[in-house]
C-alpha cells in the first residue's frame, strides 16, 4: 500500500511538472496558462480604459499580491501539493468503494448527450454546488477563517477573483467530486467551462460597470458581487449575501440576493481587518490558529 501510494505521488508530481512546462513552452488553443494570462490582460485594459471607480489607481492596493495569487492557486499550488494529493485521495476513495462492491459511481449517464449539452449541464450543476459550498464558507466558523483571505480585499479589481486560501481548493474539490462523479462527467472539453467561469469571475470582481439588463438575474456582475464583499452586513443577511460565483439566479431563487444601491464606494472587508495578516505567507497559515469564533455576522 505504501509503495503504491509513493508511486502515485511520484507519477503525479512528474506528470504535473511536465504538464506545466508544456503549458508555458507550447502555446495553443487548449493552453490554460495563456488563456488565464490573456483574459487577465483583457480585463486590466478594460479597467484602465473604462473604470467604474475612476479615482481608484490602475494598480490598486494589493494588485501584485492578487496577480501572484492567480498563478499560485492555479499552477504552483497544484505543483507543490494539490495535484499529487488529489490523485492519491481519489485512488484511495475508489479502492474503498471497491471493498464494498462499488466500481462505478455513475448514477446518470450523460456521455451519449451532445457535447454542448454536457458542457451546459456541467456548468449549471457545478455552479450550484459551488454556490452551496460558498454559503458553507460563510456559515461554518472554521471555514470562514480560511475564506477571510478572499474577503481581505480592500479595493476591488479583476485579480481579486483568485485571491483565496489554498484550503478552498481542497474544500471545493472534495465537495464537488462525488456529485459530479454520480452524474458521470468525463469529457475532455472541460477547459471550455473553466475558461467561461474564469471570464465571469474576473468580470464579477472587476472595476467595470457594464449593464446586463435582464441578464443580471442570470449572471453575476460587479454591481452585485461588490455587495458580497461589503464590510457592513444588513441584519437580514448577517452571514452574507450574493453567494453566486458565475450565476446570480441561485441568489434570486433562494432569497440571498441583496443590491440596495450601486455599491460603488462601499467599504469592503470585515470588522477586524486591521488585525488580519497582510502578507501572502500570513494568509497561507491563517485559519490554523485557534481563536475566538468570528462569523461574518460579526464584521
C-alpha positions in Angstrom: 0.0 0.0 0.0 2.8 2.4 1.0 4.8 1.6 -2.1 1.8 2.0 -4.4 1.0 5.4 -2.8 4.5 6.7 -3.2 4.4 5.6 -6.8 1.2 7.5 -7.4 2.7 10.6 -5.8 5.9 10.3 -7.8 3.9 9.9 -11.1 1.6 12.8 -10.2 4.4 15.2 -9.5 6.3 14.2 -12.6 3.2 14.3 -14.8 2.1 17.7 -13.5 5.6 19.2 -13.8 5.7 18.0 -17.5 2.3 19.5 -18.0 3.3 22.8 -16.5 6.4 23.0 -18.7 4.4 22.2 -21.8 1.7 24.8 -20.9 4.3 27.6 -20.7 6.5 26.5 -23.6 3.9 25.4 -26.1 1.1 28.0 -26.5 -2.1 26.6 -28.2 -5.9 27.0 -28.1 -6.2 24.4 -25.3 -3.4 26.0 -23.2 -4.9 27.1 -19.9 -1.9 29.1 -18.8 -2.2 31.5 -21.7 -5.9 31.7 -21.5 -5.6 32.9 -17.9 -2.9 35.4 -19.0 -4.9 36.7 -21.9 -8.2 37.0 -20.0 -6.4 38.9 -17.2 -4.7 41.3 -19.6 -8.1 42.0 -21.3 -9.8 42.9 -18.1 -6.8 45.0 -17.0 -7.1 47.0 -20.2 -10.8 47.4 -19.8 -10.4 48.6 -16.2 -7.7 51.1 -17.5 -9.9 52.4 -20.3 -13.3 52.4 -18.6 -13.0 52.2 -14.8 -16.2 52.2 -12.7 -14.3 53.8 -9.9 -12.2 56.3 -11.8 -10.4 57.5 -8.7 -9.0 54.0 -8.0 -5.4 53.5 -9.1 -4.8 51.3 -12.1 -2.5 49.2 -10.0 -4.8 49.3 -7.0 -3.9 48.3 -3.5 -2.5 44.7 -3.4 -2.7 44.3 -7.2 0.5 42.4 -7.4 -0.3 40.2 -4.5 -3.6 39.2 -6.2 -1.7 38.7 -9.5 0.6 36.3 -7.7 -2.4 34.5 -6.2 -3.8 33.9 -9.7 -0.8 31.8 -10.7 -0.2 30.3 -7.3 -3.8 28.9 -6.9 -4.0 27.6 -10.5 -0.4 26.4 -11.1 2.1 26.5 -8.2 -0.2 25.0 -5.6 -1.1 22.1 -7.9 2.6 21.5 -8.4 3.5 21.7 -4.7 0.8 19.5 -3.3 -2.7 19.6 -4.7 -2.4 17.5 -7.9 -0.4 14.7 -6.3 -2.6 14.7 -3.2 -5.8 14.6 -5.2 -4.6 11.7 -7.3 -3.8 9.8 -4.2 -7.1 10.6 -2.4 -9.2 9.6 -5.5 -7.3 6.3 -5.7 -7.9 5.6 -2.0 -11.6 6.6 -2.4 -12.1 4.3 -5.4 -10.3 1.4 -3.6 -12.6 2.0 -0.5 -15.7 1.8 -2.7 -14.3 -1.4 -4.3 -14.2 -3.1 -0.9 -17.9 -2.7 -0.7 -18.5 -3.8 -4.2 -18.9 -0.4 -5.9 -16.8 0.0 -9.0 -18.9 2.7 -10.8 -20.4 5.8 -9.2 -22.3 6.9 -12.3 -26.0 7.2 -11.5 -26.9 9.3 -14.6 -25.0 8.5 -17.8 -24.7 11.6 -19.9 -21.8 10.6 -22.2 -24.3 10.0 -25.0 -25.6 13.5 -24.9 -24.4 16.2 -27.3 -21.1 17.8 -26.1 -22.7 21.2 -25.8 -25.5 19.8 -23.6 -22.9 18.0 -21.4 -20.9 21.3 -21.0 -24.0 23.3 -20.2 -25.1 20.7 -17.6 -21.6 20.7 -16.1 -21.6 24.5 -15.9 -25.0 24.7 -14.2 -24.6 21.8 -11.8 -21.1 22.7 -10.8 -22.1 26.3 -10.2 -25.0 25.3 -8.0 -22.6 23.0 -6.0 -20.2 25.9 -5.7 -23.0 28.3 -4.6 -23.8 25.9 -1.7 -20.1 25.4 -0.8 -19.7 29.2 -0.8 -22.6 29.6 1.7 -20.9 27.0 3.9 -17.7 29.1 3.9 -19.7 31.9 5.4 -21.8 29.9 7.9 -19.2 27.5 9.4 -16.8 29.3 11.7 -13.6 27.4 10.9 -14.3 27.6 7.1 -14.9 31.3 7.4 -11.4 31.8 8.8 -10.0 30.4 5.5 -12.5 32.4 3.4 -11.4 35.6 5.1 -8.4 35.7 2.8 -10.7 36.3 -0.1 -12.6 38.9 1.8 -9.4 40.8 2.9 -9.5 42.6 -0.5 -9.9 46.3 0.2 -10.1 47.6 -3.4 -11.9 45.6 -6.0 -10.4 44.6 -9.3 -10.4 41.6 -11.6 -7.3 39.9 -10.0 -9.1 39.8 -6.6 -11.1 36.9 -8.1 -8.3 34.4 -7.4 -7.1 35.7 -4.1 -8.2 32.8 -1.8 -6.7 30.5 0.7 -5.3 27.2 -0.6 -7.7 25.3 1.6 -10.6 26.5 -0.5 -9.2 24.5 -3.4 -9.4 21.4 -1.3 -12.8 22.1 0.2 -14.5 22.9 -3.2 -12.9 19.9 -4.9 -13.9 17.4 -2.1 -17.5 18.6 -2.0 -17.9 18.7 -5.8 -16.2 15.4 -6.6 -19.0 12.9 -5.6 -21.9 14.8 -7.1 -20.1 15.3 -10.4 -18.9 11.6 -10.4 -22.5 10.5 -9.9 -23.6 12.4 -13.0 -20.8 10.8 -15.0 -18.9 13.8 -16.3 -15.9 12.6 -18.3 -15.4 14.7 -21.4 -12.2 16.4 -22.4 -13.7 19.8 -23.2 -13.9 20.8 -19.5 -11.4 23.6 -20.3 -14.3 25.4 -22.0 -16.2 25.5 -18.8 -13.2 26.6 -16.8 -12.5 29.4 -19.2 -16.1 30.6 -19.1 -16.0 30.6 -15.3 -12.7 32.5 -15.2 -14.1 35.2 -17.5 -17.3 35.6 -15.4 -15.3 35.5 -12.2 -12.9 38.2 -13.4 -15.8 40.3 -14.6 -17.6 39.9 -11.2 -14.6 41.4 -9.3 -13.6 43.9 -11.9 -13.7 47.7 -11.7 -16.2 47.9 -14.5 -19.8 48.9 -15.0 -21.4 47.1 -17.9 -25.2 46.9 -17.6 -26.6 43.4 -18.3 -30.2 44.4 -18.5 -32.4 41.3 -17.6 -29.4 39.1 -17.8 -28.3 40.4 -14.4 -30.9 37.9 -12.9 -28.9 35.1 -14.5 -25.2 36.1 -14.5 -23.2 37.5 -11.6 -21.8 41.0 -12.2 -19.6 43.7 -10.4 -22.6 45.7 -9.1 -24.0 42.6 -7.4 -20.8 40.9 -6.3 -19.3 44.0 -4.6 -22.1 43.7 -2.0 -20.9 40.3 -1.2 -17.6 41.9 -0.1 -19.3 44.7 1.9 -17.8 45.1 5.4 -21.1 46.1 7.0 -23.8 43.4 6.6 -27.6 44.0 7.0 -29.2 42.1 9.8 -31.3 40.2 7.3 -28.1 38.8 5.7 -25.9 38.6 8.7 -24.0 35.7 7.2 -23.5 37.3 3.8 -25.4 37.6 0.6 -24.9 37.3 -3.2 -23.1 33.9 -3.0 -23.3 33.1 -6.7 -19.9 32.5 -8.4 -20.9 32.6 -12.1 -24.7 32.6 -11.9 -26.8 35.1 -9.9 -30.0 33.1 -10.4 -29.4 31.0 -7.3 -29.4 34.1 -5.1 -32.7 35.3 -6.6 -34.3 31.8 -6.3 -33.2 31.3 -2.7 -33.6 34.9 -1.5 -30.0 35.7 -0.8 -29.7 38.5 -3.4 -29.1 42.0 -2.0 -28.4 45.1 -4.0 -29.8 48.2 -2.2 -27.9 50.7 -4.4 -24.9 50.8 -6.8 -22.4 50.0 -4.1 -19.7 51.9 -5.9 -18.0 53.4 -2.9 -18.9 51.0 -0.1 -16.2 49.8 2.4 -15.0 46.3 1.8 -13.7 43.6 4.1 -14.7 42.5 7.6 -14.6 44.2 11.1 -11.1 43.0 12.2 -9.2 43.9 9.0 -6.5 45.8 10.9 -5.6 42.6 12.8 -5.6 40.4 9.7 -2.3 39.3 8.1 -1.2 41.5 5.1 1.4 39.2 3.5 1.0 36.1 1.4 2.6 33.8 4.0 0.4 35.3 6.7 -2.6 34.4 4.6 -1.3 30.8 4.0 -1.2 29.9 7.6 -4.3 31.8 8.6 -7.1 29.6 9.7 -5.0 27.0 11.5 -4.5 29.0 14.7 -7.1 28.7 17.5 -9.1 31.8 18.1 -12.5 33.0 19.1 -15.1 32.2 16.5 -15.8 35.1 14.2 -18.6 34.6 11.8 -19.4 37.1 9.0 -22.2 38.4 11.2 -19.5 40.0 13.4 -18.0 42.1 10.7 
